[in-house]
Amino acid sequence: MASPLAERIEPAKLATVGMLISFTGLILAALTLDAEMPLYFLVMELILIGAGFGIFITPNSTAIMGSVEPRRFGIASGMVGAMRTLGMAVSMTAVALVFSLFMGNAAIGQASLPRFLTALRVGLVVFSGFCSLGIVLSLGRGKRSA
């Protein structure tokens, strides 16, 4: 979906829009998540988060690869992959930390549901913060070189 758009719209701008969409989904989920939340609403929030990520990833890679000399494509591609892997590792560590702080060793069940939901909301807010940092950094990059 984002690939044809990235050919017509400045990749950095499109990547920023994707990040904004994901941010909106994360904040919406953080504000509305509770035990009585309708499943369809949660699904819509997850679709919003995923669509934003999907819109972000292709133009972001295009913008990065368009900013390096062709002889350095291998290095740039490797760095993109390494940063993506680092981002996943930091994200999983942050999730584990938030849940361990709020849940401890408690199993997820009816008794621990309030703590679980609080941990989930806090995690969503933390990732919204990461996302907002990404938006600021994405807004600060230059135009595509011709």
C-alpha positions in Angstrom: 0.0 0.0 0.0 2.7 2.5 0.9 5.1 1.6 -1.9 3.0 3.3 -4.7 2.4 6.2 -2.4 6.2 6.5 -1.7 6.7 7.0 -5.4 4.4 10.1 -5.6 4.8 11.6 -2.1 8.1 12.6 -0.4 9.1 9.4 1.5 10.1 11.3 4.6 6.6 12.9 4.8 4.8 9.7 4.1 6.9 7.9 6.8 6.0 10.7 9.2 2.3 10.3 8.4 2.6 6.5 9.1 4.2 7.2 12.4 1.4 9.7 13.3 -1.2 7.1 12.4 0.5 4.5 14.7 0.8 7.1 17.4 -2.9 7.9 17.2 -3.7 4.2 17.5 -1.4 3.7 20.5 -2.8 6.7 22.4 -6.4 5.8 21.5 -5.7 2.3 22.9 -4.1 3.6 26.0 -7.0 5.9 26.7 -9.8 3.4 26.0 -8.5 0.1 27.1 -10.6 -1.6 29.9 -12.1 -4.9 30.7 -15.5 -4.0 29.1 -14.1 -2.6 25.9 -15.9 -4.1 22.8 -13.6 -6.4 20.9 -14.4 -4.7 17.6 -13.0 -1.4 19.0 -9.8 -3.1 20.1 -9.5 -4.6 16.6 -9.9 -1.2 15.0 -7.2 0.3 17.2 -4.8 -2.6 16.3 -5.6 -2.1 12.6 -4.8 1.6 13.0 -1.5 0.9 14.7 -0.6 -1.8 12.1 -1.6 0.4 9.1 0.5 3.2 10.5 3.5 0.9 10.8 2.9 -0.5 7.3 2.7 3.1 5.9 5.9 4.0 7.7 8.2 1.2 6.9 8.5 1.4 3.1 9.0 5.1 2.7 11.3 5.2 5.7 13.6 2.6 4.1 13.3 4.5 0.8 14.3 7.8 2.5 17.2 6.1 4.2 18.5 4.4 1.1 18.0 7.5 -1.0 20.2 9.5 1.3 23.4 7.4 0.8 25.7 6.9 -2.1 25.1 3.8 -4.2 28.4 2.3 -3.2 27.3 2.3 0.4 23.9 0.6 -0.1 25.1 -2.6 1.5 26.2 -0.7 4.7 23.0 1.3 4.8 20.8 -1.7 4.3 22.7 -3.6 7.0 22.3 -0.6 9.4 18.5 -0.4 8.7 18.2 -4.1 9.5 20.4 -3.8 12.6 18.4 -0.8 13.9 15.1 -2.6 13.2 16.4 -5.6 15.3 17.6 -3.3 18.0 14.2 -1.6 18.1 12.5 -5.0 18.5 14.9 -6.0 21.3 14.4 -2.7 23.1 10.6 -3.0 22.7 10.5 -6.5 24.1 12.7 -5.4 27.0 10.5 -2.4 27.7 7.4 -4.7 27.7 9.0 -7.2 30.0 10.1 -4.4 32.4 6.7 -2.7 32.5 4.9 -6.0 33.1 7.3 -7.2 35.7 7.0 -3.8 37.6 3.2 -4.0 37.6 2.5 -7.8 37.7 5.5 -9.2 39.4 5.2 -13.0 39.3 1.4 -13.0 39.2 -0.3 -15.1 36.6 -2.8 -13.3 34.4 -6.2 -14.1 35.7 -9.3 -12.4 37.1 -7.6 -11.3 40.3 -4.7 -9.7 38.5 -6.7 -8.2 35.6 -6.6 -4.6 37.0 -2.8 -4.8 37.3 -2.5 -6.3 33.8 -4.6 -3.6 32.3 -2.6 -0.9 34.1 0.6 -2.5 32.8 -0.8 -2.6 29.3 -1.9 1.1 29.4 1.5 2.1 30.7 3.2 0.1 28.0 1.0 1.8 25.4 1.9 5.2 26.7 5.6 4.4 26.8 5.5 3.2 23.2 3.5 6.3 22.3 6.4 8.3 23.7 8.8 6.4 21.5 6.5 7.0 18.6 6.3 10.7 19.3 10.2 10.8 19.4 10.1 9.1 16.0 7.7 11.7 14.6 10.0 14.5 15.7 13.0 12.9 14.2 11.2 12.1 11.0 10.0 15.7 10.7 13.6 16.8 11.0 15.0 15.0 8.0 15.7 16.5 4.6 14.2 16.0 1.2 14.9 13.2 -1.1 18.0 13.7 -3.3 17.3 13.5 -7.0 
